[in-house]
Structure formats: structure tokens, C-alpha cells
Amino acid sequence: MKKIALVCQRYGLEVNGGAELLCRLFAEKLAGRYEVEVLTTCAVDYMTWANEYAPGETRINGVKVKRFAVKKQRDVRRFNKLSEKLFLSAAHTMAQERKWIDEQGPYCPELVAYIEKHHLEYRCVLFMTYLYYLSAMCLPKGMRNAVLIPTAHNEKPIYLAHYRDVFENAKGLIYNTYEEQEFVEKIFYTGGIPCVMAGCGIEIPPLPKAATAESLYGLHTYLVYAGRIDESKGCGLLFAYFQEYKKRNPGDLKLVLLGKPMMNIPDDPDIISLGFVSEEHKFVVMRDSVALVLASEYESLSIVVLESMALGRPVLVNGGCDVLRGHCVRSNAGLYFRCYYEFEGALRYLFSHPIEYDEMCKNAVRYVTANYRWEDIVERISELIETVGQCR
């Protein structure tokens, strides 16, 4: 079988992150067609990049993983100060950008050197996310078989001059959504680079009929949020909007959180944090909810939105995110908000329009079934790999 490599900043069953999960799914699904190796670091925590795994080779779900040690942990306070200084000044230098990328991490020059030396041993080398040190250092080297999976969205770093070399030196691009492709093509000269639309296949395992959110956790009427509980995911805004909604609309509605807290959660009996739960329990809680809610402005796909739809539940999302708004418009299975009053209006609509709500639930399943099947996604990615691999 032909060899391919996927490069990702973190990789493992314990790693919590959308891009990292997508990388693992790509690796496992492509392993049926290629001899797949994952090249990654020993880090688990994206805040510090502390080495927690042992360096060397291992296997995860049948996929070979090669780990390299991060050479320095990230000092979050120093990095935040550096970021503030860099993004406040349009007159910064390329050297300052490079220093920021080093500090962003995970700083792993040994892995960069390994990729530079061995990349032609692979049919293709696929880099997950544009942002972090590994992609930022490798792609500008002009490797003839480098494919970028950018997971790009409108954020300050993408406008740094250094990232022009990252995007424009890719020999292939894998996008998650049409909104992401449109955004990238507005900023960079990528029109002549072969590309495909992938996204993520959504597979919901059979759930035991006896398992319900009520039997497992005593939950009844609730919204669910699934993912990292973090300011960067809009959770602060979500908490504020939900608490205001409850003041103005008293009732039994709860907000249930699934995921690792990276910020303080309000001490509020209507906000229930379950922490990490099993995949089966996650899907049961999502299935039995009124809707999944996501206030993040920065998403390049959102697997949990698609999972919610696959389970027949509509979504309520931040309309400031083009990708999330696009899911709602194309599926007719979600509502979006740009301010508190739209958030309140959307919730009231879900509760007061049962016929339309039922239709949204059906539309949600149709949307995922039509657009997010692994068989189709693997075929499209494989075609791009073969196209780029011929140019080595």
C-alpha cells in the first residue's frame, strides 16, 4: 500500500479538540486505502504543550503514530502579552511574526526536520490546521507533496504575512465547508491549487432504547452544549444569554454542558456541567435535548453540530460564524442569532412552533445523510492524494 503521513500538533484518544479529532478520523478512515503514519508531538494540553506521551512509535486504533518531544512549554502569560503587542501593531516585522509562531507552538524543530528529510517517502503529507508551528514551519519549504487541511476561519493570526507562504505553498487543499473555501480564496492566491471539499463523516452508533437523559442524569427539558468549555468557544456569551433568557422566561429549561471546563462555570442551578461522558452517553444527551446550542464565532466545520443534526435535533448557533450560519441555511434545520434578542426569539420559536420544529428535526437528518458520508469523503480525499502524489 502507498504510504501517507498526517501531521498534527496533538494526537490521541485523550486529546480534546475538533481539529485533532478530525485528524484521527481521517487517519483511521484512510487506513483502509493507504499505509498511514501520524507525525505528532508528545503534548496533550494545547495551552502549555507539556510532554505527556512518551516519544517514539505507538499504535492507536491500528494507525502508526510517531511522537516527537516538544522542546519548550508555552508560557501562556508571556504568549498573551506577545500576541497583544503583535496584533496591535501593523508595523511589526517578519522576525516578530516568527517569534510569535515559535511561542504559539508546539515548538518541535526535531519533527520539522524529520518531515523535511523524509517527506518524499510518502505519497502525500497532509498537514492538519494552518495555525500551529508544524504547518507554519513546514509548508513554506515548498514540499512537492504537501496538502493543507487549513480549518481556517476569520481570526487575527490568519492575516499575518507569514501565512501567505503557508497557504500558497500547499500543493493541495482540503476544505471542510464552502464558507471556509470562499474565505481562504479572498485572502490568498490559492485558485490554481487542487482542492476538494471533505468535512467529516458522521456515524452515530445504535443507542440502547432503555438509555435516556432522564434515566442517566435526571434531565428533562434542556439545551445541550458539547465541546471545550472555553471563552474562545463563546461559552461566556452563552452563559450570559441563557441566564438572561431564564430571567425573562421563567421555567424548567436547563443548559447542560458536556466537555472539559477551561473557564469558570456560573454557580447556577439551571446550568448543569456533566464534564466528560462516554460517547454513548453524549449521544443520548444530545438526542434527548431540545436543541444543541453553540455560541462560537470561530468554527470551520463543527462536528458536534453535525452530530446533533444526525440525531434529529436542530441547532441554535452564532450567526456571526459564516460556517455555522451556512449549515442552518442549507439544512433548514437550525436557527442563528447575532444578539441576545435574536437568541431569545429563536428559543421561543422552537417552543411555540411544534410542527415546524418536527420538520427541522427531519431536515437535520436529511442534511447529514446527503452531505457527510465517510465513503464519499474518503473517495474525494484519495483523489486529491493521487493528484498531488503524481507531482512528487
Secondary structure, DSSP 8 states (H G I E B T S, - for coil): --EEEEE-S--STT---HHHHHHHHHHHHHTTTSEEEEEEESB--TTT--B-S-SEEEEETTEEEEEE--SS---HHHHHHHHHHHHH-TT--HHHHHHHHHHHS---HHHHHHHHHHGGGSSEEEEE-SSSHHHHHHGGG--TTEEEE----S-GGGGSTHHHHHHHT-SEEEES-HHHHHHHHHHS--TTS-EEE-----------TT--HHHHH---SEEEEES-B-GGGTHHHHHHHHHHHHHHS-SS-EEEEES-BSS-----TTEEE--S--HHHHHHHHHTSSEEEE--S--SS-HHHHHHHHTT--EEEETTSHHHHHHHHHHT-EEEESSHHHHHHHHHHHHH-HHHHHHHHHHHHHHHHHH--HHHHHHHHHHHHHHHHTT-
